[in-house]
């Protein structure tokens, strides 16, 4: 049993581990910014460590490419630069900075919309590698163009998103093959694999930014996640983080009753779990609504009864 809810309010209630659909946001967005930003920390240390690990593995594999093929090395360096630039844009957005207001930055953004320039050089000499690179480019540009579209239509009071970002790209299917042990000693395959995972780490950040500006109105799309919960608060693993003692709004959704519960909360503990590359966030509910608290307590009791029945069976 997790014990992250440390203060007296948390100890007054029995805690259980159970799957819950939730949506958690800072109570107030970042103030006086160029573009709307929720105030969530989208670049916690666990995410930064993962990004650095995948980047290092990419370059380690590149160094082993036979004969140090300079064309490939140069191409991989360009792709890394594109991916890191995407990450810089995502970080600016998360901090309420509008990249469009910096002319030189915006020109670079528009230039990157054309994709990896050096890919064409290997089209004839390495057609198979070229196809893999174009698959990576397809996924990169899908997210990059979506980001630009959002920037163009956003204001200080609203970050525009059209919906969930796409998934199931061709490169994702290829990665499953690349992860087979038979490819472990092929430097080019490992370089492609780690580069794509490096890209994925940044794309997941932007996917979270996009979802945080979209999903609040669609509770049925909130994925059930295992949480440690009581009528007084909850603790959960997240890919994002919040400042200690930050005020947050916590929404819980129970689909059978089509019921949304709302609690004002305070972040009372944060820590990094490097094994799962996630943040552990503990939140206390402050002066919870009596009806919502009673409803939650009943759901917790129902879950415990089901658990006991499963054990008995």
VEXDREN-2710 file (C-alpha; in Angstrom, 1 decimal):
% VEXDREN-2710
k/r/px/py/pz
1/UNK/0.0/0.0/0.0
2/UNK/1.4/3.4/-0.9
3/UNK/1.8/6.0/1.9
4/UNK/2.3/9.3/0.0
5/UNK/-0.5/11.2/1.7
6/UNK/1.4/12.3/4.8
7/UNK/-0.6/14.9/6.7
8/UNK/-3.4/14.4/9.3
9/UNK/-6.2/15.0/6.8
10/UNK/-4.9/12.1/4.6
11/UNK/-4.6/9.8/7.7
12/UNK/-8.2/10.2/8.7
13/UNK/-9.4/8.2/5.7
14/UNK/-8.8/4.7/4.6
15/UNK/-6.7/4.5/1.4
16/UNK/-6.9/1.9/-1.3
17/UNK/-5.3/1.3/-4.7
18/UNK/-7.9/1.4/-7.5
19/UNK/-8.3/2.4/-11.1
20/UNK/-9.8/5.9/-11.6
21/UNK/-10.5/8.2/-14.5
22/UNK/-9.1/11.6/-13.5
23/UNK/-8.1/15.0/-14.8
24/UNK/-5.8/17.2/-12.8
25/UNK/-4.9/20.8/-13.6
26/UNK/-3.4/23.8/-11.7
27/UNK/-6.3/25.9/-10.3
28/UNK/-4.9/28.9/-12.2
29/UNK/-3.0/29.1/-15.5
30/UNK/0.2/31.1/-15.8
31/UNK/-0.6/34.8/-15.6
32/UNK/0.4/37.6/-18.0
33/UNK/1.8/35.3/-20.7
34/UNK/1.9/35.6/-24.5
35/UNK/0.0/32.4/-25.1
36/UNK/-2.2/30.4/-22.8
37/UNK/-0.3/27.9/-20.6
38/UNK/-1.8/25.7/-17.9
39/UNK/1.0/25.9/-15.5
40/UNK/1.8/22.2/-15.5
41/UNK/5.4/21.2/-15.4
42/UNK/5.8/19.2/-18.6
43/UNK/9.5/18.8/-18.4
44/UNK/10.1/17.1/-15.0
45/UNK/13.5/15.6/-14.3
46/UNK/12.4/12.0/-15.1
47/UNK/11.4/13.2/-18.7
48/UNK/14.6/15.2/-19.1
49/UNK/16.7/12.1/-18.0
50/UNK/14.8/9.9/-20.5
51/UNK/15.4/12.4/-23.3
52/UNK/19.2/12.6/-22.6
53/UNK/19.4/8.8/-22.4
54/UNK/17.8/8.3/-25.8
55/UNK/20.0/11.0/-27.3
56/UNK/23.2/9.5/-25.9
57/UNK/22.2/6.0/-27.2
58/UNK/21.4/7.5/-30.6
59/UNK/24.9/9.0/-30.9
60/UNK/26.6/5.9/-29.5
61/UNK/24.9/3.8/-32.3
62/UNK/25.8/6.4/-34.9
63/UNK/29.5/6.2/-33.9
64/UNK/29.4/2.5/-34.7
65/UNK/28.0/2.8/-38.2
66/UNK/30.4/1.1/-40.6
67/UNK/33.1/3.3/-42.1
68/UNK/31.6/6.2/-40.3
69/UNK/29.4/7.1/-43.3
70/UNK/29.5/10.9/-43.2
71/UNK/26.3/11.3/-45.2
72/UNK/24.4/9.2/-42.6
73/UNK/26.1/10.9/-39.7
74/UNK/25.3/14.3/-41.0
75/UNK/21.7/13.2/-41.6
76/UNK/21.3/11.9/-38.1
77/UNK/22.7/15.1/-36.7
78/UNK/20.1/17.1/-38.7
79/UNK/17.3/15.0/-37.4
80/UNK/18.5/15.4/-33.8
81/UNK/18.6/19.1/-34.3
82/UNK/15.0/19.1/-35.7
83/UNK/13.7/17.1/-32.8
84/UNK/15.4/19.3/-30.2
85/UNK/14.0/22.3/-31.9
86/UNK/10.5/20.8/-31.6
87/UNK/11.3/20.3/-27.9
88/UNK/12.3/23.9/-27.5
89/UNK/9.0/25.0/-29.1
90/UNK/7.0/22.8/-26.8
91/UNK/8.9/24.2/-23.8
92/UNK/8.2/27.7/-24.9
93/UNK/4.5/27.0/-25.2
94/UNK/4.4/25.3/-21.8
95/UNK/5.9/28.5/-20.3
96/UNK/3.4/30.8/-22.0
97/UNK/5.8/32.1/-24.6
98/UNK/4.6/32.4/-28.1
99/UNK/7.3/31.4/-30.7
100/UNK/5.5/33.4/-33.4
101/UNK/6.4/36.6/-31.7
102/UNK/10.1/36.0/-32.3
103/UNK/10.6/36.6/-36.1
104/UNK/13.9/34.6/-36.5
105/UNK/12.5/31.8/-34.5
106/UNK/9.3/31.7/-36.5
107/UNK/11.2/31.7/-39.8
108/UNK/13.1/28.6/-38.5
109/UNK/9.8/27.0/-37.6
110/UNK/8.5/27.5/-41.1
111/UNK/11.7/26.2/-42.6
112/UNK/11.5/23.0/-40.6
113/UNK/8.0/22.3/-42.0
114/UNK/9.8/21.1/-45.2
115/UNK/11.2/18.1/-43.3
116/UNK/14.7/16.6/-43.2
117/UNK/16.6/18.3/-46.0
118/UNK/19.5/15.8/-46.1
119/UNK/17.3/12.7/-46.5
120/UNK/17.2/13.1/-50.3
121/UNK/21.0/12.6/-50.5
122/UNK/20.7/8.9/-49.5
123/UNK/17.5/8.1/-51.5
124/UNK/19.5/6.4/-54.3
125/UNK/22.4/4.9/-52.4
126/UNK/20.4/3.7/-49.4
127/UNK/16.7/3.3/-50.4
128/UNK/15.7/1.2/-47.5
129/UNK/17.2/3.5/-44.9
130/UNK/15.6/6.4/-46.8
131/UNK/12.2/4.8/-46.4
132/UNK/12.8/4.5/-42.6
133/UNK/13.8/8.1/-42.4
134/UNK/10.7/9.2/-44.3
135/UNK/8.6/7.3/-41.9
136/UNK/10.2/9.1/-39.0
137/UNK/9.7/12.4/-40.8
138/UNK/6.1/11.7/-41.4
139/UNK/5.5/11.3/-37.7
140/UNK/7.6/14.3/-36.8
141/UNK/5.8/16.6/-39.3
142/UNK/2.4/15.4/-38.2
143/UNK/3.0/16.7/-34.6
144/UNK/5.1/19.7/-35.8
145/UNK/2.4/21.0/-38.2
146/UNK/-0.3/20.4/-35.5
147/UNK/1.8/22.5/-33.1
148/UNK/2.1/25.3/-35.7
149/UNK/-1.6/25.3/-36.3
150/UNK/-2.3/25.6/-32.6
151/UNK/0.2/28.5/-32.2
152/UNK/-1.4/30.4/-35.1
153/UNK/-4.8/30.2/-33.6
154/UNK/-4.0/30.6/-29.9
155/UNK/-4.3/33.6/-27.6
156/UNK/-3.3/34.5/-24.1
157/UNK/-6.6/33.2/-22.9
158/UNK/-6.9/30.1/-25.0
159/UNK/-4.7/27.4/-26.5
160/UNK/-6.4/26.1/-29.6
161/UNK/-6.5/22.3/-30.2
162/UNK/-8.7/20.4/-32.6
163/UNK/-8.7/17.1/-30.8
164/UNK/-6.5/14.2/-29.9
165/UNK/-3.2/13.9/-31.8
166/UNK/-2.9/10.9/-34.2
167/UNK/-1.2/7.6/-33.3
168/UNK/-0.4/4.3/-35.1
169/UNK/2.2/5.6/-37.5
170/UNK/4.1/3.3/-39.9
171/UNK/7.3/3.9/-38.0
172/UNK/5.7/2.5/-34.9
173/UNK/5.1/-0.8/-36.5
174/UNK/8.7/-0.9/-37.7
175/UNK/10.0/-0.2/-34.2
176/UNK/8.4/-3.4/-33.0
177/UNK/10.5/-5.3/-35.5
178/UNK/13.7/-3.3/-34.6
179/UNK/13.3/-4.2/-31.0
180/UNK/13.9/-7.9/-31.7
181/UNK/17.2/-9.2/-30.3
182/UNK/18.5/-10.1/-33.8
183/UNK/18.9/-6.4/-34.5
184/UNK/20.8/-5.5/-31.3
185/UNK/24.2/-5.6/-33.0
186/UNK/23.3/-3.6/-36.1
187/UNK/24.4/0.0/-35.5
188/UNK/22.2/1.6/-38.1
189/UNK/19.1/-0.1/-36.8
190/UNK/19.9/0.8/-33.3
191/UNK/20.5/4.4/-34.3
192/UNK/17.1/4.5/-36.0
193/UNK/15.5/2.8/-33.0
194/UNK/16.9/5.2/-30.4
195/UNK/16.4/8.3/-32.6
196/UNK/12.7/7.4/-32.9
197/UNK/12.4/6.8/-29.1
198/UNK/14.2/10.2/-28.6
199/UNK/11.6/11.8/-30.9
200/UNK/8.8/9.9/-29.0
201/UNK/9.9/11.4/-25.7
202/UNK/9.4/14.9/-27.0
203/UNK/6.2/14.0/-28.9
204/UNK/4.7/12.6/-25.7
205/UNK/5.3/16.0/-24.0
206/UNK/3.4/17.8/-26.7
207/UNK/0.7/15.2/-26.8
208/UNK/0.2/15.9/-23.0
209/UNK/0.0/19.6/-23.6
210/UNK/-2.5/19.0/-26.4
211/UNK/-4.6/16.7/-24.2
212/UNK/-4.6/19.0/-21.2
213/UNK/-6.2/21.7/-23.4
214/UNK/-8.7/19.3/-24.9
215/UNK/-9.7/16.4/-22.6
216/UNK/-11.3/18.3/-19.7
217/UNK/-14.7/18.4/-21.6
218/UNK/-14.5/14.7/-22.5
219/UNK/-14.3/12.6/-19.3
220/UNK/-15.2/9.4/-21.1
221/UNK/-11.8/9.7/-22.9
222/UNK/-9.9/9.9/-19.6
223/UNK/-7.9/6.7/-19.4
224/UNK/-8.4/4.7/-16.1
225/UNK/-5.2/4.8/-14.1
226/UNK/-4.2/3.1/-10.9
227/UNK/-4.2/5.6/-8.0
228/UNK/-3.9/5.4/-4.3
229/UNK/-7.0/7.2/-3.1
230/UNK/-9.2/8.0/-0.1
231/UNK/-12.0/10.4/0.6
232/UNK/-9.3/12.9/1.7
233/UNK/-6.9/12.8/-1.3
234/UNK/-5.1/10.8/-3.9
235/UNK/-1.6/9.9/-5.0
236/UNK/-0.7/8.8/-8.6
237/UNK/2.1/8.4/-11.1
238/UNK/2.2/11.1/-13.9
239/UNK/4.4/12.1/-16.8
240/UNK/4.1/15.7/-15.7
241/UNK/4.5/17.4/-12.4
242/UNK/3.4/20.3/-10.2
243/UNK/5.1/22.6/-7.7
244/UNK/5.0/21.5/-4.1
245/UNK/1.9/23.1/-2.3
246/UNK/0.5/24.1/-5.7
247/UNK/-3.3/24.5/-5.8
248/UNK/-4.9/22.1/-8.2
249/UNK/-8.4/21.2/-9.5
250/UNK/-9.0/17.5/-9.4
251/UNK/-11.8/15.9/-11.5
252/UNK/-12.8/12.2/-11.0
253/UNK/-15.1/10.5/-13.4
254/UNK/-17.2/7.4/-12.6
255/UNK/-18.6/6.1/-15.9
256/UNK/-21.4/3.7/-14.6
257/UNK/-23.2/6.7/-12.9
258/UNK/-21.9/9.2/-15.5
259/UNK/-20.8/11.2/-12.4
260/UNK/-18.0/13.8/-12.3
261/UNK/-16.6/14.7/-8.9
262/UNK/-14.7/17.9/-8.3
263/UNK/-12.2/18.6/-5.5
264/UNK/-9.9/21.5/-4.8
265/UNK/-6.6/20.1/-3.9
266/UNK/-3.1/20.9/-2.7
267/UNK/0.0/19.1/-3.8
268/UNK/1.6/17.8/-0.6
269/UNK/4.4/15.5/-2.0
270/UNK/6.3/15.1/-5.2
271/UNK/9.1/12.7/-6.1
272/UNK/10.7/11.1/-9.1
273/UNK/10.5/7.4/-9.9
274/UNK/13.4/6.8/-12.3
275/UNK/12.5/3.1/-12.8
276/UNK/9.1/4.1/-14.3
277/UNK/10.4/7.5/-15.6
278/UNK/7.4/9.1/-14.0
279/UNK/6.6/11.6/-11.2
280/UNK/4.7/10.5/-8.0
281/UNK/2.2/13.2/-7.1
282/UNK/0.3/13.3/-3.8
283/UNK/-2.7/15.6/-3.4
284/UNK/-4.9/16.4/-0.4
285/UNK/-8.5/17.5/-1.0
286/UNK/-9.2/20.9/0.7
287/UNK/-12.6/21.4/2.2
288/UNK/-14.2/18.8/-0.1
289/UNK/-17.9/19.0/-1.0
290/UNK/-19.9/16.6/1.3
291/UNK/-21.8/15.0/-1.5
292/UNK/-18.7/14.4/-3.7
293/UNK/-16.8/13.1/-0.7
294/UNK/-19.6/10.6/0.3
295/UNK/-19.9/9.5/-3.3
296/UNK/-16.2/8.8/-3.5
297/UNK/-16.2/6.9/-0.2
298/UNK/-19.0/4.7/-1.5
299/UNK/-17.0/4.0/-4.7
300/UNK/-14.0/3.1/-2.6
301/UNK/-16.1/0.7/-0.5
302/UNK/-17.6/-0.9/-3.6
303/UNK/-14.1/-1.5/-5.0
304/UNK/-13.0/-3.1/-1.8
305/UNK/-16.0/-5.4/-1.8
306/UNK/-15.2/-6.5/-5.4
307/UNK/-11.6/-7.1/-4.5
308/UNK/-12.7/-9.3/-1.5
309/UNK/-15.0/-11.3/-3.8
310/UNK/-12.2/-11.9/-6.3
311/UNK/-10.0/-13.1/-3.5
312/UNK/-12.7/-15.4/-2.2
313/UNK/-13.3/-16.9/-5.6
END
